[in-house]
Amino acid sequence: MSSEQHNSEVRPEDLESEVSRAGTVLATCRKEVAKAVVGQQSMVDGMVMGILAGGHVLLEGVPGLAKTLAIKSLAMVIDAGFSRIQFTPDLLPADLIGTMIYRQQTGEFVPRKGPIFSNIILADEVNRAPAKVQSAMLEAMQEHQVTIGETTFPLPSPFFVMATQNPIEQEGTYPLPEAQLDRFIMKLSVTYPSPEEELEILRRVGVERDVQLRPLLRSSDISRLQNTAAAIAVDERIEEYIVSLVNASRRSGDTRSFHRYVEFGASPRATIYLYRCAKIHALFDGRAHVVPDDVKAVAPMVLQHRIIPSYEAEAEQLTAADLVDLLLSAVPVP
């Protein structure tokens, strides 16, 4: 999708009206998804943000928190192809990308494409699959193409992976390698609903009925929203703040008290995604410029899966999310 991202730039004089229009479109989409999903607004917003930033999203949470339902609902609202792949320990790369089959009538091998050939992929419980399947997934996410036999096939555009994973401590999980985690533009931690939301879930699902959602966003609409987000203004001081945040996560940066808790910091890819997501957060708030609070709001989602805690952090029971909080409090805001 990134190739489409800047295909028609928004003129400065049209920016305010485009931001206003984008706000209306996003509000309509949120309302439509809310017909099927109670609460979990930050999760839904995070997924939309990932799509507009042209990247893939990882959702982590215990089973039963509507992760799969939210992704399926969002896919219904976006008028695009959707494919759900349930990852299991016995899954093979061919089950994901497809395989060559022998056609007896012609005596030749022809490709049978797998479920990865779709626009929105729900990779359910992605950390239950073994390393070979994860590496096949990585090629698809990184290159937007897959190799079947000796032939490489491009994936359709747009192409987004929405992956869910159970917390690592759960039985039968394979931790995703750092290289694959870095491919996800953001990681969303899904929490339990509030008592009020849970009561609403009970009342809705107690008498289960199938909710049909309307497709509201076409590929062209996504491109237009991406172009509007790309045109949002970012002051030089905020650009420097983004770089300072990512640089401070690395031990090679200026030495800070929390560096003993960090094994590895965030890559330059984090800088790019932090910049893009801060713009989209401003768009969600109906602003044509980024403020420091936009950067702070998206930093946990963009950075927490890119910062690897050290043994010392684990001994003190500090998570990557805690390290991001330490980082945000240590780096001065412009």
SVG drawing of the C-alpha trace seen along z (x, -y; Angstrom):
<svg xmlns="http://www.w3.org/2000/svg" viewBox="-32 -28 59 65">
<polyline fill="none" stroke="black" stroke-width="0.4" points="0.0,0.0 3.0,-2.3 3.4,-2.8 -0.1,-4.4 0.5,-6.5 1.7,-9.7 0.1,-9.2 -1.9,-12.5 -0.7,-15.1 -3.2,-17.2 -2.8,-20.9 -2.2,-23.1 -5.3,-25.2 -7.4,-22.0 -5.9,-20.4 -8.4,-21.7 -11.4,-20.5 -9.8,-17.1 -9.1,-16.7 -12.7,-17.5 -13.9,-15.1 -11.5,-12.4 -12.9,-12.9 -16.5,-12.3 -15.4,-9.1 -13.5,-7.7 -16.4,-8.5 -18.9,-6.6 -16.5,-3.6 -16.1,-3.5 -19.9,-3.6 -20.4,-0.8 -17.7,1.5 -19.3,0.6 -22.5,2.4 -20.6,5.7 -17.9,4.9 -18.7,3.4 -16.0,1.1 -12.4,1.8 -12.2,-1.6 -8.5,-1.9 -8.0,1.5 -10.3,0.6 -8.6,-2.9 -5.1,-1.2 -6.1,1.2 -7.4,-1.7 -4.2,-3.6 -2.1,-0.6 -4.0,-0.4 -3.6,-4.2 0.1,-4.0 0.5,-1.2 1.6,1.5 0.7,4.6 -0.8,4.8 -0.2,7.3 -2.9,7.7 -2.0,9.4 -4.4,10.5 -5.9,13.6 -8.6,15.5 -12.1,14.2 -11.4,10.4 -13.1,9.9 -9.7,9.6 -10.9,11.9 -14.4,10.3 -12.9,6.8 -10.7,7.7 -13.5,9.5 -15.8,6.5 -13.2,4.0 -12.7,6.2 -16.4,6.1 -16.4,2.3 -13.5,2.1 -14.6,3.2 -11.7,5.6 -10.9,9.3 -10.7,11.0 -9.0,14.3 -8.7,15.9 -5.9,18.3 -5.9,20.2 -2.2,20.8 -1.6,24.2 1.6,26.1 1.1,28.5 0.6,25.8 2.9,26.0 4.1,23.1 2.1,24.5 -1.1,24.2 -0.4,20.5 1.0,19.5 -0.1,22.4 1.6,25.1 2.3,26.4 -0.1,29.1 0.2,31.5 -2.5,31.2 -2.8,34.6 -4.6,33.4 -1.8,31.1 1.1,32.8 2.3,29.6 2.6,28.2 0.3,25.2 0.2,23.0 -2.7,23.3 -2.6,20.1 -3.1,20.2 -5.3,18.0 -2.5,15.4 -3.6,14.1 -6.2,11.6 -6.3,7.9 -6.8,8.3 -5.4,11.3 -6.4,12.3 -3.5,14.4 -5.2,15.9 -2.9,17.0 0.2,16.4 2.6,17.4 1.3,21.0 2.9,21.8 6.5,23.1 9.4,21.1 9.1,22.2 5.5,20.9 6.5,17.7 9.3,17.1 6.9,17.6 4.7,15.1 7.6,12.7 8.4,12.8 4.8,12.0 4.7,9.1 8.0,7.6 8.1,8.1 4.4,8.2 5.1,11.3 5.4,15.1 7.4,17.8 5.7,21.0 8.1,23.6 10.4,21.5 8.0,18.7 7.4,15.5 3.8,14.1 2.9,10.5 0.2,10.2 -2.9,8.1 -2.9,4.4 -3.8,3.3 -2.3,6.0 -2.6,5.9 -1.9,8.5 -3.8,8.3 -2.2,10.9 -3.4,12.0 -1.2,13.7 -1.8,15.1 0.5,13.9 3.9,15.7 3.4,17.4 0.5,19.5 1.1,23.1 2.0,24.1 3.3,20.7 6.4,20.0 7.8,16.5 7.9,14.4 11.5,13.6 12.6,9.9 12.9,9.5 9.2,10.5 8.0,8.3 9.8,5.3 7.6,5.8 4.5,5.0 3.9,1.2 2.4,1.5 1.4,4.0 -1.9,3.4 -2.4,4.9 -6.0,5.8 -7.4,5.5 -10.6,6.8 -13.8,4.8 -15.1,2.5 -18.1,3.9 -20.4,1.6 -19.1,2.9 -19.3,6.5 -22.9,6.0 -23.6,4.6 -21.8,7.6 -24.0,9.9 -27.2,8.2 -26.2,8.3 -24.9,11.8 -27.4,13.3 -29.8,13.2 -27.3,13.9 -28.0,12.4 -25.9,12.0 -24.9,8.4 -24.4,7.4 -22.0,4.5 -22.0,2.2 -18.8,1.9 -18.0,-1.8 -14.3,-2.1 -13.0,-1.3 -9.3,-1.2 -9.5,-4.7 -11.0,-6.0 -8.0,-4.5 -5.6,-6.1 -7.3,-9.5 -7.2,-9.2 -3.5,-8.2 -2.7,-11.2 -4.5,-13.5 -2.5,-12.0 0.7,-12.4 0.0,-16.1 -0.4,-16.9 2.2,-19.3 5.0,-18.3 7.1,-21.0 10.9,-20.5 11.1,-20.3 8.5,-17.4 10.6,-15.6 13.6,-16.0 11.5,-14.8 10.6,-11.6 14.2,-10.9 15.3,-11.6 12.7,-9.1 13.9,-6.3 17.5,-7.1 17.1,-7.2 15.7,-3.6 19.2,-2.4 22.1,-1.8 24.4,-3.4 22.5,-6.7 23.2,-9.0 23.5,-6.8 20.4,-7.1 19.5,-5.3 17.0,-3.0 19.5,-1.7 20.4,1.1 16.9,2.4 17.2,2.4 18.8,5.3 18.0,3.9 16.4,0.6 14.1,-0.3 15.3,-0.4 15.1,-3.3 11.9,-1.7 10.3,-2.7 11.2,-6.3 9.4,-6.2 6.3,-4.5 6.2,-6.9 6.2,-9.8 3.4,-8.3 1.2,-7.3 1.6,-10.6 0.2,-12.3 -2.7,-9.8 -3.4,-10.4 -3.7,-14.1 -6.1,-13.3 -8.2,-11.3 -8.4,-14.4 -9.4,-16.6 -6.1,-18.6 -3.9,-19.5 -0.8,-19.6 1.0,-17.2 1.4,-18.1 3.7,-16.3 0.7,-14.5 0.1,-12.7 3.6,-11.3 3.1,-10.3 -0.2,-8.6 1.2,-6.4 4.6,-5.7 3.6,-2.7 1.9,-1.0 4.9,-1.6 7.7,-1.0 6.7,1.7 7.4,4.7 10.7,3.2 12.3,2.7 13.7,5.9 14.0,5.9 17.2,7.0 17.6,9.7 17.7,7.0 14.4,5.7 12.9,9.1 14.3,9.7 12.5,6.5 9.4,7.6 9.5,4.6 7.7,5.1 8.5,3.4 5.4,1.2 7.0,0.0 10.2,-0.8 8.3,-2.9 6.8,-4.8 10.3,-5.4 11.5,-6.6 8.6,-9.1 9.2,-10.6 13.0,-10.8 13.0,-12.6 12.1,-16.3 9.0,-17.4 9.5,-20.3"/>
</svg>
